[in-house]
Amino acid sequence: MAKRVFKVWRGNTLGGDFKQFDIEVDPGMVVLDVLHRIQAQQANDLALRWNCKAGKCGSCSMEINGKPRLACMTRMNSFTDDETITCQPLKTFPVMKDLVTDVSWNYEQNKKIPKFKPKPRDADGTYRMYQEDVDRVQEFRKCIECYLCQDVCHVLRDRDKPAQRAKAGDSTKGAFVGPRFMIRLASLEMHPLDTDDRIPEIKKEFGSGLCNITRCCTEVCPEHIGITDNGIIPLKERVVDRYFDPVAIVGRKLLGIRKRTKTRVEEAAEGKAPPASPPDAKGPA
């Protein structure tokens, strides 16, 4: 065993500071293992969230050496032998105690997103969709809601400050909902069976224009979701097409307003796109 130095933030809603712990570390340990050992041996009242210990629940989110990470997926051998490991709560959200933050603001944003609105089933009682349409949104469903992307987003951390808005009773109308909920909007807006039009809300209610595409959210995602390139940018493009592209605006006025981007199935039915897979490919019955 080797002795390592940990600095762990201890405090509550009234404030706090870092406390140093010298702790023995075994080979193969992750940061969460060491925090559990500190909790068991030196600080029985240390508060931290964890559940699966396998990188799938998102509970143990924190900032380790200044970077948002999952403690259960951060191996001790990724640090040098003489490096001090600093653990602190997510900066974007208010502290409850020690490493635990109040992330309830995120759940309030989730409630505002219009729900999935599927189109009617085909005449034989089934849904049909092309595999490429399914693949496009399947990536977004890997999100474990660790909120590391929400934490690292500088719009939320430095500008919108969701914790302060929530305390002030701000409805957050027109403010940025954050990367996690932009990809949820993308998963709905790009779904081959969904019929709702969320572009006006994406622009006005959810603040897509506030994201300036730094890709910091993509960098910290433990599921390696292309949040910026595959989710946010396509949504921003759709907003631009709807509200700012003069050619598209004139075209819609002359040819009629098209509310949603059509799927491959819809385009193939209109003869505008060749089938990319067998036309009898079925979705869930």
C-alpha positions in Angstrom: 0.0 0.0 0.0 1.1 3.6 -0.6 0.0 6.7 1.3 -1.7 9.4 -0.8 -2.8 12.9 0.1 -6.4 13.8 -0.5 -8.0 17.2 -0.1 -11.8 16.9 0.3 -14.2 19.8 0.5 -16.2 19.7 3.8 -19.1 22.0 4.4 -22.7 22.7 3.9 -25.0 25.5 2.6 -23.4 28.0 4.9 -19.9 27.4 3.6 -16.9 25.2 4.2 -13.3 24.5 3.2 -10.9 21.7 2.1 -9.7 19.2 4.7 -6.6 17.1 4.1 -6.5 13.4 4.6 -3.5 11.1 4.4 -4.8 7.7 3.5 -3.4 4.3 2.4 -4.3 3.3 -1.1 -4.3 -0.2 -2.6 -3.4 -1.0 -6.2 -6.4 -0.9 -8.5 -8.4 1.5 -6.4 -10.6 4.3 -7.9 -11.2 7.7 -6.3 -14.6 6.5 -4.9 -12.9 3.5 -3.2 -10.5 6.0 -1.4 -13.3 8.3 -0.4 -15.1 5.3 1.1 -12.0 4.4 3.0 -11.7 8.0 4.3 -15.4 7.8 5.3 -14.8 4.6 7.1 -11.5 5.4 8.9 -11.2 9.2 9.3 -14.5 11.0 8.5 -17.6 9.0 9.3 -19.9 11.9 8.5 -18.5 12.6 5.0 -21.4 13.0 2.6 -21.1 11.7 -1.0 -23.5 10.1 -3.5 -22.8 6.8 -5.1 -24.9 3.8 -6.2 -23.7 1.4 -9.0 -19.9 1.9 -8.8 -19.8 1.0 -12.4 -20.2 4.3 -14.3 -23.8 3.8 -15.1 -25.8 5.7 -12.5 -24.1 9.0 -12.6 -24.5 9.5 -8.8 -20.8 10.0 -7.9 -20.3 13.1 -10.0 -17.8 15.6 -8.5 -14.8 17.7 -9.5 -11.5 15.9 -9.2 -8.5 18.1 -9.5 -10.7 20.7 -11.1 -12.3 18.5 -13.7 -15.9 17.2 -13.6 -15.6 13.4 -13.4 -17.2 10.2 -12.0 -15.4 9.2 -8.9 -16.0 5.5 -9.7 -14.4 5.8 -13.1 -11.3 7.8 -12.1 -8.5 5.4 -11.4 -5.8 6.3 -8.9 -3.1 5.2 -11.3 -4.1 8.0 -13.6 -2.4 10.4 -11.1 1.3 10.7 -10.3 2.6 9.2 -7.1 3.3 12.5 -5.5 0.1 14.3 -6.8 -2.5 15.6 -4.3 -6.0 14.6 -5.3 -8.6 17.3 -4.7 -12.3 16.4 -4.5 -15.0 19.1 -4.5 -18.7 19.3 -5.3 -20.1 20.3 -8.7 -19.6 24.1 -8.8 -22.7 24.9 -10.9 -25.2 23.6 -8.3 -25.7 24.6 -4.7 -24.0 22.5 -2.0 -26.1 20.5 0.3 -23.3 18.9 2.3 -19.7 18.0 1.5 -19.6 16.5 -2.0 -23.4 16.4 -2.4 -25.1 19.1 -4.5 -28.7 20.0 -5.1 -29.3 19.1 -8.8 -33.1 19.4 -8.6 -33.0 22.4 -11.0 -32.3 19.9 -13.8 -35.5 17.9 -13.1 -37.5 21.2 -13.3 -36.0 21.8 -16.8 -36.9 18.2 -17.8 -40.5 18.8 -17.0 -40.7 21.7 -19.4 -39.8 19.7 -22.5 -42.8 18.6 -24.6 -43.3 14.9 -24.4 -42.9 12.4 -27.2 -45.8 12.6 -29.6 -45.8 9.6 -32.0 -47.6 9.6 -35.3 -50.5 7.1 -35.9 -49.6 3.5 -36.6 -49.6 2.2 -40.1 -52.7 0.5 -41.5 -51.4 -2.9 -40.3 -51.0 -1.7 -36.7 -47.2 -1.3 -36.7 -44.7 1.5 -36.8 -42.0 1.6 -39.5 -38.7 3.5 -39.4 -35.4 3.2 -41.1 -32.5 2.0 -39.1 -30.4 5.1 -39.9 -33.1 7.2 -38.3 -33.1 5.0 -35.2 -29.3 5.1 -35.0 -29.3 8.8 -35.0 -31.2 9.2 -31.8 -30.0 6.0 -30.1 -26.8 7.6 -29.1 -28.6 10.2 -26.9 -30.3 7.5 -24.9 -27.0 6.5 -23.4 -27.1 9.5 -21.1 -26.8 8.5 -17.4 -27.7 12.0 -16.1 -24.5 12.5 -14.2 -24.8 16.2 -15.1 -21.1 16.6 -15.7 -22.0 18.3 -18.9 -24.3 20.7 -17.0 -21.5 21.4 -14.5 -18.8 22.2 -17.1 -21.1 24.3 -19.3 -19.8 27.8 -18.8 -23.2 29.3 -19.7 -24.8 27.6 -16.7 -21.8 28.0 -14.4 -20.8 31.6 -15.1 -23.8 33.3 -16.7 -27.2 31.7 -16.1 -26.4 30.4 -12.6 -29.3 28.1 -12.2 -29.0 27.9 -8.4 -29.4 31.6 -8.0 -32.3 31.7 -10.4 -34.1 28.9 -8.6 -33.7 30.6 -5.3 -35.1 33.9 -6.7 -38.1 32.0 -8.1 -37.1 32.7 -11.7 -39.0 30.6 -14.2 -35.8 30.5 -16.4 -37.9 31.4 -19.5 -35.5 32.1 -22.3 -32.5 30.8 -20.4 -30.2 27.9 -21.5 -31.4 24.5 -20.3 -27.9 23.0 -20.6 -26.3 20.3 -22.8 -28.1 17.4 -21.1 -31.5 18.7 -22.1 -30.4 19.9 -25.5 -29.6 16.3 -26.3 -33.0 15.2 -24.9 -34.6 17.7 -27.2 -32.5 16.4 -30.0 -33.6 12.8 -29.3 -37.2 13.9 -29.6 -36.9 16.3 -32.5 -34.9 13.8 -34.5 -37.1 10.8 -33.6 -38.5 9.2 -36.7 -41.9 8.6 -35.1 -42.3 12.0 -33.4 -44.7 14.6 -34.8 -44.4 17.5 -32.5 -42.6 20.7 -33.5 -40.3 21.9 -30.8 -38.2 24.4 -32.8 -40.0 27.5 -31.4 -39.4 26.3 -27.8 -35.8 25.3 -28.6 -35.1 28.9 -29.7 -37.2 30.8 -27.2 -37.7 28.7 -24.1 -34.6 26.6 -24.0 -32.0 29.1 -25.2 -30.2 27.2 -28.0 -28.6 30.5 -29.1 -26.7 30.8 -25.9 -24.5 27.8 -26.6 -21.3 28.9 -28.4 -20.1 25.4 -29.2 -17.0 25.1 -27.0 -17.5 21.3 -26.9 -16.5 21.2 -23.2 -19.7 19.2 -22.5 -18.7 16.5 -25.0 -15.2 16.2 -23.5 -16.5 15.3 -20.0 -19.3 12.9 -21.0 -18.5 9.5 -19.5 -20.7 7.8 -22.2 -18.8 9.6 -25.0 -22.0 11.1 -26.5 -21.3 13.7 -29.3 -23.4 16.2 -27.4 -22.3 19.2 -29.4 -21.7 17.8 -32.9 -24.6 15.4 -33.0 -27.2 17.1 -30.8 -26.7 20.8 -30.2 -25.4 21.9 -33.6 -28.2 20.2 -35.6 -30.8 21.8 -33.4 -29.1 25.2 -33.9 -29.1 24.6 -37.6 -32.8 23.9 -37.6 -33.5 27.1 -35.6 -31.4 29.1 -38.2 -33.3 27.5 -41.1 -36.6 28.4 -39.5 -36.0 31.9 -38.4 -32.9 33.3 -40.1 -32.3 31.7 -43.5 -33.9 34.1 -46.0 -34.0 31.5 -48.8 -35.7 29.0 -46.6 -38.1 31.6 -45.3 -39.1 32.7 -48.9 -39.3 29.0 -49.9 -41.7 28.1 -47.1 -43.9 31.1 -47.9 -44.1 30.1 -51.5 -44.4 26.3 -51.0 -46.0 26.1 -47.6 -44.6 25.8 -44.1 -42.9 22.5 -43.3 -43.0 22.1 -39.5 -40.5 19.2 -39.0 -37.6 17.8 -40.8 -38.9 14.7 -42.6 -37.5 11.2 -41.8 -36.2 8.9 -44.5 -39.5 7.0 -44.4 -41.5 10.2 -45.1 -39.2 11.3 -47.9 -39.2 7.9 -49.5 -43.0 7.9 -49.4 -42.9 11.2 -51.3 -40.3 10.0 -53.8 -37.7 12.4 -52.5 -35.2 9.9 -51.1 -34.2 6.4 -52.1 -34.9 3.7 -49.5 -31.8 3.1 -47.3 -33.1 -0.2 -46.0 -35.9 -2.6 -46.7 -39.2 -0.6 -46.6 -40.8 -3.2 -44.3 -38.3 -2.6 -41.5 -40.5 -2.4 -38.4 -40.2 -0.6 -35.1 -41.9 -1.6 -31.9 -45.4 -3.0 -32.4 
